[in-house]
């Protein structure tokens, strides 16, 4: 018979990559966590982890079993919540991952208001420009740019009208002039950031894709936006990331007649079984606010 505590320690060990870290989190000794994993492996008749003195990683069998374990724990948690308290009250913890710039400057106040509307719900908000692995990272849902490429995930639309735009500060354009063609970007300081583990330096404008270069690169897209405001160069960003800066006049659109790359925003979760009431209500909450923003703005990209 599988023990619920053993299943929980398996999931946390896989996320944290360490029996010691999982033990510290649970208030146990590392040997107790190792014993729990051994019991689970014996019950399942498979080896879940490959262990060395320096590393801990899931075996192929462990990788296959992890989504099942996560789903089982979530189902039990949801069942407990349904038995206790008002069924319409959102409870428990919802872990949300989002890109750095969008998360800090747009989603943060919206999620704060969502939590206030549901005081029994706890939110964990994780910001990173790296794509969260929904099967391994401590994340329930991810808010992402771009179209969902993984058929195993469920993607719910939030802002399918969003595009990238080319922007720079008035100070930069006054000093260096305004490029008139995509090729002219090669004579300008282009501000670059990391996307999917590589420098995002191929910018799509109209039917052209131009490879650019520049003196400043960061793994945080919010840093690059701030550098553009300071007049350090031209940046190619999601309209949502720079909409407030365009409205304030701190940034201006460059080459406005050339449409940027479509960059829809979606809310992604591993599968339909994890479309909990909290996830469903968060999706509706955010979609309403993205739609209100679209209706209220006059500088939307074509």
N, C-alpha and C positions, 0 to 999 in steps of 0.2 A: 504494500500500500504506500503510495507516494505521500510524503509529508509536505504540507503547504510551506512550512518554514524552509525546507530544503530547496523547494522550487524558487522561493524568493531569493535565497542566497545564491543560487545558480545564476539568476538573472542579474543580480547586482555584481557578482564576480565577473560576469561577461562584460558588463558595462564599464566597470572600474579597472578591469584587467589585472586584478590582484585579489588573492584571498585575504591578504592583510588589510587592504583598504576596505573590502566588504565586511571584514570582522570589526574594524574600527567603527564603521558606519552603524553596524548592528549592535555594538557593545558586547562583542564576543571575542574569544581568543582565535587566532588564525587556525589553530588545530581543530577547533570546533567547526569552522567553515569547511576545512578540508574533509572532515569526517562526514559532514552533511552532503558534500558533493560525491563522496565515495558511496554513501547510501543511495543517492539518486542514480548514480551510474549502475549500481548493482540492481536496483529496481527496474531500470530501463534496459539493462544488459547491453549497454554501449559505453564507450569512453567519450565523455563530453569535452574534456580539456586535454591539451597536450602540454605537459608541465616540464620545465627545466628549472635549474637553480636561478635563472635570470629572467625568465619570461613565462607568461601564461597566455595561451591562446585557445580558441575553440577549435575542436576537430571538425571535420566535415559533418559528422553526425550532430555535434553540438550546434553548428550553424543552422542545420535543418530544424533542430528541436527548439531553438530559441524563440522564434515567432509563436510557436504553440504555447510555450511557457508564459510568454508575455500576455497572450490572449486569455489563457486560463486564469491568470491572476487578475486581469482586468474584469473578466466576467464575474469572478467571485466578489471583487470589490464592489462592482455595480449592484450585484445581488444583495449584498449587505446594506448598501445605501438605500435600495428600494424597500427593504424591510423596516428601516428605521427612519423616521422623519417623514416630512411631506414629500410625496413622490415628485411634485413639481419643483422642489427646491434643488438647485444644483449644489452638489457636495463633492468632497474629495479634492484631488489635486489635478490640475490640467497643466501639462508642460508644453510650452509653445516655443518653437524656434523661428527666427526671422533674420533676414539680412541686416547688417549693421545700420546702414543709413536709414532705410525704411523703418526699421524697428525703433531707433532713437527719436526720429524726428516726426513720424506720423503715427505709428502704431502704439507707441507708449501711452499717450493720453487716452486713446480709444480703449486699450486694454485695461487701463486704470479705471475708467468709467464702467467697463463691463464687470470688473471685480466688485466695484461698489454696488452695482445693481444685483449682484449675487454674493452677499457677504459670507455665505457658508462655503464658497468655493475658493480654493487656494490656487494661485497662478505662479508658475515658474517660467520666467521669460529669459530665453537664451539667445544672445545675439552673436552672429558670426557670419562671415562671407563664405565660409566653407559649408558645403551641403551636408546636412545632418543625415546620418544613416538611421532611418526610422525603426529598423529592426535591432539596432545595437545601442544607439545613443539614448540617453534618458529623455526622450521626446515623445509626446503623444501625437502632435500635429506640427507641420512645418508650413510656414508661409513663404512661398518661393516666387521668384521671377522666372519667366519662360514657360514654355509648354512642357507638360509632364511627359517624360520619355520612358517611364517605367510602367508597363502595363499592369504590374502587380499592385500599384498604388491607386488610391481613389483621389482624384483631383477635383476640387469644387471651385468654380470660378469666383473671383473677387473683383478683378478689374481687367477684363479682356481687351479693353480699348487702349491700354497704356502702351506707349512707345518710348524709345530712347530719343534724346534730343542732344544736339551739339550746343554747348553753352560756354560763355566766358564772361568775365567781369568787364564793365565799361572801362575801367582803368587799363586792363590788359589790351583791349581793342584800341584804345586811344594811343597807347605806346607802340603797338606792333601792327596796327592795321587789321582790317577785317578780311579774312580769306573769302574769295569769290567763287572758288571751285573746290571740290574734294582734294584734288592734287595739291592745291596750295597749302593744305594742312602739313605737308612734309617740310614746310619752311617755318612752322610754328612750334612752340613748346606745347606738346600734348601731354596731359596728365594721365597717368596709367594706374590701373589697379589690377589685383589678381582676381581671376574668375576660374573656378574649377581647377585650382592648382597651377594656373599658368597666367602670364601677363595678357590682359585683354587688349591687344593692339591692332586688331582688324575691325575697323568701324564701317558699318553699312549705311550708306547715304543714297537714297533713291535706288537706282539699279547698279550702283558702284560699291565695291568694297575696297577700302583704302587701308594699307598698312602704315601705321604711324609710329612715331618714336618721341621720346621726351626725357627730360632730365630728372623727373620725379616719379617714383613708383611706390605704391603702398599695398599692403595686404588688407587694408581697411578702406572701403570705398567712401566712407564718411570723411576720412582724412583728405582724400583727393577732392571731394566737393568743397571742403573748407579752404583748401589751397587755391581752388579756382576763384573763390570769393576774394581771396587775398591778392588776386591778380597774377598768379604764377603761371597761368596757361589756359588752354582750352581742354574741356573734358566732355566725354560722351556718356551721358547718364540717363537713367530712367526719368521720365518727366515727373513721376511722383516724388522722386528724391529731390528735385530742384524746383518744384512748383512754388513753394513759399519764397525761394530766392528770386524767381522770376517775377512774382507779384510785388516784391519789395524793391525790385530794380537792382539788386546786388549782382544778378546775372542776367545776360541777354542771350537769346537764341541766335546762333550763327548758322548761315545757310538755311533759312527757314523754309525755302521752297523744296528742299530735299527731305523726304520722309525718312525718319530713322527706323531702326529695326523694331518690329513688334515685340513688346515685352509684357505679356499678360501676367497678372498676379493671381496665384491660385493658393488655396489651402489644401494641403496634401496630408492624407493619413494612410496607414498601411493597407487596410481593407475595411469593408463595410461593417464588420463586427465591431470596429472601433469608432463608428459614427455614433457616439454616445449623445445623450441630450445636451451635455455641455459643449461638445464639438459642434453639434447642429446649431445651437443658439449662438455660439461664437461666430460661426460662418455667417448667419443671418445678420448679426450685429455689425460685423466688419463690412459685409457687402452693402448694407444700407449706407454706411458712412462713405465708402468709396463712390457709390452712386451719387450721393449728395454732393460730394466734392466735384465730380464730373459735371453735374448740372450747374454748379455755382461758378465755375471757372471759365474765363474767356480766352485763356492762352493755351488751350489744349492743343496737342500736336494733331495734324491732319492724318 
